Amino acid sequence: MSLTLPRTIERFLLSPWSLLLAVLLAFVLNSYSLPLTDVDEGAFSEATREMLERGNLVSPTLNAQPRHDKPILIYWAQAATVSLLGPTEFGFRLPSILAAMLWMWALYRFCLRHGDRTTALVATLAMALSLQVGLIAKAAIADALLNLFICLALFGVYDYFVAVRAGQGVRESRRLLAWTYAVLGLGFLTKGPVAVMFPLLIGSLLFISAGHWRAWLRALFWLPGWALFLAIVVPWHVMVYLDQGDAFFRGFYLKHNVDRYTSTLEGHGGNPFYYLIALPFVLLPFTGWLLAISGKLWMGMRSKLPEGDFERFLLIWFGVVFVFFSFSRTQLPHYLLYGCTPLFILLARHRLDSERRLLAFLPQILFGLLLAFLPQILDFAASRTTRPLEMALLNELTAGFADASRWLLAGFAVLVAALAFWRRLPVWQGLVLAGFLQALVVFGVVFPVVLNATQGPVREAGRVARQSGEKVVLYKLYQPSFSVYRQAVTPSGKPELGELVLVRSDRYVELQKDVAPLRIDEVYKRGFLVLGRVVAGPAQ
């Protein structure tokens, strides 16, 4: 039995059924029921909702004000799925789920072209089951789509490199180069210059390091490619200029590109060691696996064989992204994903080289212990805090982790430890199984508790406000998902007589004083939020 079970596990992991299970657990599970998160999901979703409501598919707005955070493609994608499925969580998130699935498919096909089927399957499983990929794959934001286009562009760059190495030139590679320029254009319409900068910079370093810089210059100055790129990018830019003037160009290209790199925006940044700390969490459960094979990676890159060129390309890809964002003044964990796809390939290529089993499993064991003790940590924090807002949130969280959830979290830690000490199971198989368990626990247990505590009140308050049909004001609060659930733009300001107002519970007393001699009657209250109505008469 002990010899048969590992073989059965290997057959399953190397079958298409494992990929399907990874998609269902990491990308789909609870994406249809979890409330939208603020700020990002709420902002993207509300901008898409307003776009459809206004009938203006050129210039997104958020709370009736122009939104210049991103170009148009993600809004068009969300508008298409919401038009089919309605303004539901799944409708807003479906473009990200589909983009992540296409990202998996592109990775699989690329690994088949430059490796073998087993490597392709393992790399795709590692990608799908890593923690941060699962997070953005079910998030109604632009990053899954951007990662897809960055990967497609860089896969095209390396395919062209292989063609050059085989003696082909631009003429023989026209179809490949046209495809690469097209996905650069689509990436640019998704998130701007970053989608072009990384493929060009990484490609330059690859070709120069291999002595093929002339072939790279010919590809860079291939005019039909740039004509195709401009044909994709320019029309919408012309339309948004005709609609808004230069507001988008100033707001997006200056503030959200130049200023985002040179200045700290929204409190995100900027420490050069930030991504050294973030990388282990981004790659879970495969962090230790990467550490266990790190020595092999350096040896592989130095090889003079074609495999050395391939591994050098993968390490250049990761290194450029890591260094670039380490010196950015605005930093977020998911930025590092632009450079993590090559790590998934390297893990798969060296899946049999991992001999340090304890090191490979140690980060995941520690993560399992953290989740196992999470309810107790929250209980302790709730008993020590005196701040009303923190107390409300912690009470919601501790109530969410009921006895069943606590046993599931503890069981996850035990199963991860069991996989670590099951020596007849290869390291890579044990970690992929841990990835399935992680996706099930994180997206099936932890996320529902956390999001229902932090975003559930927003969703419920929005639905209550929508049913009332009354005018609503946000008081010193920014919760764009409230407008999504209310299905109407919600202004900020001081409420007037007869209006509803949404306020944080710790600012409720301040609001009462601000509207005096009127008073606020509670309509809905849960956790950190209060929805009230301004009525005549002094506060009770």
PyMOL commands that set and color helices and strands:
alter all, ss='L'
color gray80, all
select helices_A, chain A and resi 4-13+16-28+40-54+73-85+89-113+117-129+131-137+143-165+174-191+194-209+213-220+223-244+247-262+274-283+287-292+294-301+306-326+333-339+341-349+357-372+374-384+388-400+403-421+427-454+456-468+480-486+505-515
alter helices_A, ss='H'
color red, helices_A
select strands_A, chain A and resi 61-62+65-66+472-474+500-504+519-526+529-535
alter strands_A, ss='S'
color yellow, strands_A
deselect
rebuild
show_as cartoon
